[in-house]
Amino acid sequence: MLSGLPRLLLLVFLAACVPPATPPSLPGEPGPTPTLAFPTEEPLATLELPAQLPPWNALDDKWGPYLSEREWGNPRESIPGETPWEFDFERAVNTAYRFGEDGIAGISDLQQEVNFSLAFWDERQPWVSERLYGLSNPQGEFGEEIREQRVFWENTPTHSYLRYQYRYPRQEPLYDIQIEYAKWDSRVLLVQITVTDIDPRRYLQPRDPLPLHVLPEAWFHREGEVLRIDGRTFDLPYSGGHFLVQAEAEPQGWQIVANQTGRKGQIARRLLAQGRLSNRGRGNKATWDFALRLRQGDSARLRLVLVDEGDVARARSIARAIWPRFDETMAFRSQEARTLYRGQVTEYQDLYQYALMNLLWNKMYYAYDGSYEERYRGRLDVHAVVLVPDKWEFPWFAAWDTAFQTGVAARADPELAQEQLRIFLSDRWQQPDGHVPCVEWALQSECPPLFGWAAWEIYRLTGDRAFLAEIFPRLEAHYIYFLRSLDGDGDFLYGGGPMGMDNLPRAHPSEQADTSAWMAFFARHLALIAEELGDEEKAALYEGDYDWMAQAINEALWHEEDGFYYDLIGLEGNEYVREKSYAGLIPLIAGVVPPERVPRVLAHLKNPAEFWSNYGVRSLSRSSALYAPGYGHQPHNNSNWRGPIWLPINYLLVQALQDHDPALAEQLRENLIRNVEREWRRTGHFFEYYHGETGEGLGADHQTGWTALVAALIAERWGH
């Protein structure tokens, strides 16, 4: 009989031979994982990696930050028999999406077949954070409202390096989480998650020593089966090959589940019920659990390697070879990204750089067939990575947002800018009659027709005449649609509903100052494009349209006593909506204001009692009884365009003022840039709009759909 040390060693040996206990299944969980396809003892080929990493611009963008931050609560994902408003965060936890996916700091391939993101749980919260929390439109005080804290940092056009900062949990953040992706090449990505305990109360009131569960998740959007190769490696075989996910260290637990309605929330249910994963399962989604226990001020780091390769054995060899180069790759890509766009401007370099990089963070896989609106079912067929206004609050296409985005994206990634116009001015979105559905919520509505301006801006920055020639016929079809549908009486005055400024004080129907001026703006740019392409006949045609529109605007919409342009309503078309708003400034932007009237319009614009503020031009005169400079005075009453400052209109005003009052243009430029920079440095965000009295950022907090135009404001004054 053994005793003492020999007996202890024997017990340790026998215990090591017993497989770890598998927690019991919860109702509805899948059965045991299938036999491993590749035994862990399989010999791997030795690979020699190149000594030098390829530069960022030698890579492609197959893998990037294309997950939505909020796929729920949108028409494309609406549940039959319900409105999108009823699809909220709580239901999203258990409902599989039809068109896309969402996640925290997530990435996917260009067609979103395979996805990877991170989830978190601290054993205190009532749910596992697999997606960012927020309120739906009817729940939020002023519409959709995100409640999580995250900041977007470096990003490159090929997404060779990404850095995303997340604070968890949402109520009182206890952890600062830095998430970094670095590409070795186009098919190998390194992931580094650095968690720091930032609990300020630790010394005064020590927390219970509960762990933070960090949960890397990899899954297929549709069908597929995840294979567990070994304790550190998952394999996701998909149409493009194998997507291998390998962790540096073995996790405390793992689980594979079926990511489908009725079973989607299994990971959260398992953790909430038993505090650990099941170490079993089969399906199209896999999760690891790394439980970190930190003291105040301490940090922990998790690292993973993602490999996209045709052969799984080669993928494993690549992963093994890349680990010794992990730190070198992360440092190289980080430094490379930090220098991108530097030196292009002589002032406001940080703001310029991060405005462009934040714009790139708004790339999102977008798929929609128009099925929410019966008349558009099957008439749309977009399934591509596009720029959206804001991946949480506005994770869908909006026409004039896209126009402004492409105008500035030409500075960050010219090919991206061109592709955006190609997508939405193609048969995939533009209708046979030339109509470009304005926004996913209201496909038949109209947005200001700014694609002509956007195409010209892209050309102005790239000099690509072939692109201009390619897109011109589509622009013409769009223009003809507006001519036919928005001017019923042929008087060269147009009325198009809200035209993107949804609560501007106006009546319907009406002859609108802004819509009419936008049409003149469109005609003006078509004339420029036609002239550049050498088509003198069409250039003369569009110049003629512009002249007729300018004459109609000045004869019908000018109020001589007030010295301003207004919408016109009434049975006889002779009653003015005498509210001084952005609508009456669009004629200045379009260039239709006669020289003798310009001083009167500018007097209103420069008046602090009306439009002018130290932060930009307000959307509604301060003297109006409807003026609300920030959020609405009452819940669910959003002021939007009744006072706050919007950067896109201000940007166009700066351009227009160059011809009339260059000093005023430069003062407005400085006011806008300084305020956007102040709010960005204070919060890390580029906001949808800004408070008319204080300059505080409001609305969507990542609206680089158009607030990235601050980069254009900088470059046009201080660029090389």
Secondary structure, DSSP 8 states (H G I E B T S, - for coil): ---HHHHHHHHHHHHHHS--------TT--------SS-TT---------SS---GGGS--SEES-SBS--SSSGGG--TTS-GGG--HHHHTT---SS--B-EEEEEETT-SEEEEEEEE-SSSSS-BSS--EE-TTTSTTS-EE--EEEE----TT-SEEEEEEEESSSS--EEEEEEEEEEETTEEEEEEEEEE--TTTTTS------EEEEEEEEESSS---EEEETTEEEEEETTEEEEEEESS--SEEEEE--STTTTTHHHHHHHHHSS--S---SSEEEEEEEE---TT-EEEEEEEEEEESSHHHHHHHHHHHGGGHHHHHHHHHHHHHHTTTTSBSS-HHHHHHHHHHHHHTEEEEEE-STTSGGGTTT--EEEEEE-SBTTTB-S-BHHHHHHHHHHHHHH-HHHHHHHHHHHTSTTTS-TTS----BTTBTTS-----HHHHHHHHHHHH--HHHHHHHHHHHHHHHHHHHHHH-TTSSS----TTTT-TTSS--SS-B-HHHHHHHHHHHHHHHHHHHHTT-HHHHHHHHHHHHHHHHHHHHHSEETTTTEE--EESTTS-EE----BGGGTHHHHHT-S-TTTHHHHHHHHH-TTTTEETTEEBSB-TTSTT--SSS-SSTT---TTSS-B-HHHHHHHHHHHTTT-HHHHHHHHHHHHHHHHHHHHHHS-B-SEE-TTT--EES-TB-TTTGGGHHHHHHHHHB-
